Amino acid sequence: MITRFFKASFLAIVSVGAPARSEDVLLGILEEVPGVYAGDSTSRKVRAVFARKGPRWEAYKSNCADPGCLSAVTSEYPREVTWFIGLDGHQIGQVVARTPSDFAYYAHIGLQDIVDGKAPVVGKPSYEYGGFGGHELHRPLVTDSKPYFKDPALWKRIEITSEVRKRALALLREHVPELCKEGPSDKEPLVPSHYGAKDLGVSANRSNSGWLVMTINVKGAYYCSGATGDGLFDVQTFAINSTGKAQFLGAGLMLLDAGDYDSDGQSELVFALCRYNRGGYVLFSDDFAEQARFVFGYH
């Protein structure tokens, strides 16, 4: 659950190379990054993911397909940024992070080394934040090149009542008509899953204007076709407006935080993305009319 923290004020000093301009607002994610080899310890880094340029948010390039790209693409990232770190509408820390000369691995694209300041840690490590690698890590935190974290929409986690579960079940069955579960033998590896509302894992957040974001999962479920990754069913996330109209936001999304990160009077929402061999972040703005996607592969 998103918790409340104290608020502090700082001045932002941002040193960037092309393509960022001084008026751009940059958004990143403070991550706990697993070691590459067995026995390596984790490290704290900031991944630069989005920039507000003109009227909309844009994602930094993240879809490198060869090692040469991992070196060349660093010129498109900000060289050094003073990042303000926030959670639930409040600033909770500040660090300075610098882009390396190259990103050594596909999954490290956008990661900056922290060169000054102490990164805050929230909660205990959890597999919930481990991504495709399945590591037990601390919660990622949104970072901003400006101290903009106030959440005008006041997004809050809500109780999952029987009515919420019924709505979640209807949404899921409409969007994914057929799900499967493990079958009894190799000859019959998958069989239809006759799930109900009680079988759903549901989390939901509501804004002060009546928007609802709902994330739905079915434990042990598979895509019946097996065509998506290894066949395991991804969580499905929907946005529902005050009139009840639903919009599918995507598969494999987990809400990280909400805030007015560009100080335009409206809250943006940042989601972590975790799918088969894919990680990243998705930012929604303008009541889910606009989105920016930062997506990378692990291999």
Residue, then its C-alpha position, 0 to 999 in steps of 0.5 A: m500500500i502506498t504510504r505517506f512520508f514527510k515532505a522536504s524542499f530542495l533546488a534541482i540542478v540538472s546537467v544534461g547532454a543532448p537531447a535534453r533541454s534545460e526546461d525539460v522535466l526528466l523522470g527516472i526510477l530508483e531501482e535495486v539492481p541485481g548482481v550479474y553473476a552468482g554471489d554478486s551483491t545488488s546495487r542502487k541505480v537510477r534508470a532514466v526513462f521519460a522526458r517531458k518535451g513540449p506537450r507530451w512525455e517521451a520515452y528514452k530509446s530502450n529497444c537496443a538489438d545489438p551490443g553496439c547500440l548499448s554504447a551509441v545510445t548513451s549519447e541520447y541520455p542525460r549525462e548527469v542529473t540531480w534526481f529528487i525521489g518521491l513516493d505517494g505525493h511527497q519527496i523522500g530523498q535526493v541523489v545525483a546520478r551519471t550515465p556510464s560510457d556504455f550500458a553493459y547489458y540489454a537489461h541495464i539500458g538507461l541505468q545511471d550510477i549514483v555519484d552523490g547522495k544516499a538512496p532511500v529504501v522503502g519496506k522490505p525486499s519482495y519478489e513482487y519487485g523482482g521482475f523477469g529475473g525473479h529476484e527479491l528486491h526493494r520497491p522501485l521509486v519514482t525520481d524527478s529532475k524537479p521536486y514535483f511530486k504532489d498528487p492532485a488526483l489523490w490516488k489511493r488504494i481501496e478495499i477489495t469488496s465483493e462488488v469490486r471482485k464481481r466487476a473484476l471478473a466481468l472485465l477479465r472474462e470479457h477481455v480474456p474469454e478463455l484461460c487454462k490451468e495445468g493438465p493431468s499429463d504431458k498428453e494433456p498439458l493444459v485444460p480449461s480453467h473454470y475460475g470465479a471471483k474468489d480465484l482472482g487476485v485484485s488490487a485497485n486504486r481510485s482517484n478523487s475524480g472517480w477514476l479506478v485502476m484495477t489490476i487482476n490476476v488468476k493464480g496458476a493460470y495460463y494462456c490457453s494458446g501458449a503463444t505469449g512467452d512461456g504461457l503463464f498468464d500475465v496480470q491485466t490492468f484496466a482503467i475505469n472512468s466515473t461513468g463505468k467505461a473501462q479501458f484496457l491499459g496492458a498486461g504485466l503492469m503494476l502501479l508504482d506511483a502517481g504524481d504531477y511530475d511536470s507540475d501542469g496540475q494533473s497527475e500522471l501514473v507510472f507502472a512497472l512492466c514485467r512480462y516474459n523476457r521484458g521489463g520496463y515502465v509505462l507512463f499514463s497522462d491526460d486521464f489515460a489518453e496519452q502514454a509513453r512506454f520504456v521497454f527493454g529485453y533481458h536477452 
